[in-house]
């Protein structure tokens, strides 16, 4: 399956999970870095990554590390738990999802 670029993928996710919410769980500040651990959740209401809408509540963990210089973000590294998300989208309704961080 071909992966869309980051901007297109964000748009696809917003259409698929229009009620999504992001909770910033932790902030860790270092010399020139800020790490932010997030939990994204919402209802899978539209097609995403080849999965038709399931109507399920989904939860995905993300991590952002921002490099800061002169009070501005100059670089960002972003990680997402797509394995956990894909397990949630493909699991039968009501099934426990091994490895998901729900």
C-alpha positions in Angstrom: 0.0 0.0 0.0 1.4 3.4 -1.0 1.7 5.8 1.9 0.5 9.4 1.3 2.8 12.3 2.2 2.4 13.9 5.6 0.1 16.8 4.7 -2.2 14.5 2.6 -2.2 11.9 5.4 -3.3 14.5 8.0 -6.1 15.5 5.7 -7.2 11.9 5.2 -7.1 11.3 9.0 -9.2 14.4 9.7 -11.8 13.2 7.2 -11.8 9.7 8.6 -11.9 10.7 12.2 -13.6 14.1 12.2 -14.2 14.2 16.0 -10.5 13.5 16.8 -9.0 14.9 19.9 -5.4 15.3 21.0 -4.3 15.1 24.6 -0.7 16.2 25.4 0.3 13.7 28.1 3.9 14.7 28.8 6.4 17.4 28.0 10.1 16.8 28.5 12.4 19.8 28.0 16.1 19.5 27.3 18.8 21.8 26.2 17.5 22.5 22.7 14.8 19.9 22.5 11.2 19.5 23.6 9.5 16.1 23.6 5.7 15.8 23.6 3.9 12.5 24.2 0.3 12.6 22.8 -2.8 10.5 22.7 -5.0 10.9 19.7 -8.6 9.5 19.9 -11.8 9.7 18.0 -14.4 7.7 16.0 -13.4 6.0 12.7 -16.1 7.5 10.5 -14.5 7.6 7.0 -12.1 5.5 4.9 -8.5 5.6 6.0 -5.4 3.7 4.8 -7.6 1.3 2.8 -10.0 0.6 5.8 -13.7 1.5 5.3 -15.4 3.2 8.3 -15.8 0.9 11.3 -17.6 3.3 13.7 -15.1 2.2 16.4 -13.4 4.6 18.8 -9.7 4.5 18.1 -6.7 5.6 20.1 -3.3 6.3 18.7 -0.2 7.3 20.6 2.2 9.8 19.0 5.5 11.3 20.0 7.0 14.6 18.8 10.5 15.8 19.4 11.0 19.5 18.5 14.4 21.1 18.1 14.2 24.7 19.3 16.6 27.6 18.4 16.0 31.2 19.3 12.5 30.4 20.6 11.5 28.8 17.3 11.0 25.2 16.2 13.6 24.5 13.6 13.1 20.7 13.2 10.5 18.1 14.3 10.7 14.3 14.5 7.2 12.7 14.6 6.4 9.1 15.5 2.9 7.4 15.4 1.8 4.0 16.6 0.4 2.9 13.3 0.7 -0.7 14.2 -1.7 -0.2 17.1 -4.0 1.8 14.9 -4.1 -0.7 12.1 -4.8 -3.5 14.7 -7.7 -1.5 16.0 -9.1 -0.9 12.5 -8.8 -4.5 11.4 -9.9 -6.2 14.6 -13.4 -7.7 14.8 -15.8 -5.5 16.8 -15.3 -6.0 20.5 -12.0 -7.9 20.2 -9.0 -7.3 22.3 -6.2 -5.9 20.2 -2.8 -7.3 21.2 -0.1 -4.6 21.3 -2.5 -1.6 21.0 -1.9 1.0 23.7 -5.6 1.6 24.3 
